[in-house]
Amino acid sequence: MFPERFSNLPAYAFPRLRALLDVHAPGGDVVHMTIGEPKHAFPEWIVDVIAENAGGFGQYPVNEGMPALLSAITGWVARRYGVTLDPGTRVMALNGTREGLYNAMMALCPEQKRGERPVVLLPNPFYQVYMVAALSVGAEPVFCDATRETGHLPDVSALAPEVLDRVSVAYLCSPSNPQGAVASRGYWADLVALAEKHDFRIFADECYCEIYRDAPPVGLLQVAHEMGADPERIVAFHSLSKRSNLPGLRSGFVVAGPDSIAAMKQLRNYAGAPLPMPLQHAAARLWADEAHVVENRRLYGRKYARADAIMGQVPGYLGPEAGFFLWLPVADGEAAALRLWQETGVRVLPGAYLGQDSGRGNPGRGYIRVAMVAPEEEMAQGLIRLRDCLYG
């Protein structure tokens, strides 16, 4: 039985989807476009790296990441963002970023802020671990709607000053899931300025940062560095799941200020699940290699072009700037997903399952999320069926 603070927790998206769809027969050959599980090939050589280091399965892993892995991570950060970090004090390896996004809250969110219950800001729609993490520490989740009018990013500056003064952590996903919006340099700078003014941390979920159309998305680390911001306010998360098509490797990392990293390491000594040593060797090789990332991005570029060609005449269609989801407007996402499944066999996720009623309604209600992870031709056929069924 969940504690009382979890009483308002919404059902997880995919059990809800199964309950909605699986009592009905599909209306055609099934095309899965719900889960953001990459399907492009990962580098074949990674199997050899794991095999060469298989003896490491006989050892307890280095909790925070072996030196070679941390050096590979900080090397990538320097190349990608132009920021030089001390691998011993500014970075920690993660067993997947979901672990980090949750445990960072446990380690860094205070019990009170200015004598009151702390507030945690969540983009809405959002990755549901954000909300669970906030509730786990007894914080008050405050939902910041990310709508077409706000560029599909939350307008944090619109919050009342008395709310901002209680904020302890603000989560932000850029490129965003589900909309594929990218925080600009100016957006990050404004958010950092708010964090400095109102004394809170930014938890930046940047797991989709290597999948984009043209220019690489600017990152929180580089903007904060350019501004000379307090590094303790900046907590950035990255992953190999999307970048390298290896969600099963469960490898990511977090960058933060020295005090924040020390606190997360201390918690990890008791509650962490470190990455096995052979997988740490694999991760080190992956962060050091860019060729497979360039090829992965080329394949997604083809998919962006196919999606634009198929969906471009749909009213309200907006191709994503980055990431691999389409966020498609419909009258009602749940009704659209059910109709699409019953009439065509295409399986998509109602947008409301990723959002919460913020007092202004659920901003995901009028959308469906469509994952472009299937092979290109399968994806294209799924989109054609979807277009003809819902917009024809």
Secondary structure, 3 states (H helix, E strand, C coil): CCCHHHCCCCCCHHHHHHHHHCCCCCCCCCEECCCCCCCCCCCCHHHHHHHHCHHHHHCCCCCCCCHHHHHHHHHHHHHHHCCCCCCCCCEEEECCHHHHHHHHHHHHCCCCECCECCEEEEEECCCCHHHHHHHHCCCEEEEEECCHHHCCCCCHHHCCHHHHCCEEEEEEECCCCCCCCCCCHHHHHHHHHHHHHHCCEEEEECCCCCCECCCCCCCHHHHHHHHCCCHHHEEEEEEHHHHCCCHHHCCEEEECCHHHHHHHHHHHHHHCCCCCHHHHHHHHHHHHCCHHHHHHHHHHHHHHHHHHHHHCCCCCCCCCCECCEEEEECCCHHHHHHHHHHHHCEECEEHHHHCCCCCCCCCCCCEEEEECCCCHHHHHHHHHHHHHHHCC
